Amino acid sequence: MFYKPRFLHRCWAFLRGHAWIPCPICKRRFGGHERIPGAELWITERDSVSVCRRCIDAAEETNAANGYPRVSRRAATSAGEKPTSAS
């Protein structure tokens, strides 16, 4: 997957007022505009942090090993509403 140079993403994040944070898994910085809904590393049942696009699979494996999340933010019901439970 082609990844644009980081300085372009950093400039865009600062110009648009997005966060510029390190990924908790690989420590590489990424912008809030690159965030994908559901791409999170859960710390507790109520707290999670975003991960970069390259670490989505690692985050999902870690979440599954720890039993998180209890609610899926990626899934949707047939009516287009978010489900109340992943199970």
Residue pairs with C-beta under 8 A, 6 or more apart in sequence:
1 53
3 53
3 54
6 28
6 29
9 30
9 31
9 33
9 34
10 20
10 29
10 31
12 18
12 31
12 33
13 19
13 20
13 31
13 32
13 33
14 20
16 33
18 31
18 32
18 33
19 31
19 32
20 29
20 30
20 31
20 32
21 29
21 30
21 32
21 50
22 28
22 29
22 30
23 29
23 30
23 50
23 51
23 52
23 54
23 55
24 41
24 49
24 51
25 41
25 51
25 52
25 55
25 58
25 59
25 62
26 52
26 54
26 55
28 52
28 54
30 52
30 53
32 50
34 52
34 53
35 50
36 53
36 56
37 73
37 74
38 72
38 73
38 74
39 50
39 51
39 53
39 56
39 59
40 48
40 49
40 50
40 51
40 59
40 63
40 69
40 73
41 48
41 49
41 50
41 51
41 55
41 59
41 62
41 63
42 48
42 63
42 66
42 68
42 69
43 49
45 68
45 69
45 70
48 68
48 69
51 58
51 59
63 69
69 86
70 85
70 86
71 83
71 84
71 85
71 86
72 83
72 86
73 82
75 82
75 83
75 86
76 82
76 83
77 83
